[in-house]
Amino acid sequence: KPVEKEKPKPAEEEQPKPTEEEKPKPAEEEKPKPVEEEKPKPTEEETPKPAEQEQPQPVEEEKLTQVEEEKPKPAEEEK
């Protein structure tokens, strides 16, 4: 009886020790990797969005004025 009790005790203690040490190591390495990749993605998307919105606004206004003036003239001449 005492021999059986002593065997499972050290066996259980030895198993959780290596598993706990191995689990946190890869978990910590995997976590920082995706976090770094996710951070630059949203920052890059947010910066070009406002920059593109500000530029096309004045460009579209200039194109619309020119297109409106050019389109009706040739359209009337063709008809």
Buried (B, 14 or more C-beta within 10 A) or exposed (E): EEEEEEEEEEEEEEEEEEEEEEEEEEEEEEEEEEEEEEEEEEEEEEEEEEEEEEEEEEEEEEEEEEEEEEEEEEEEEEE
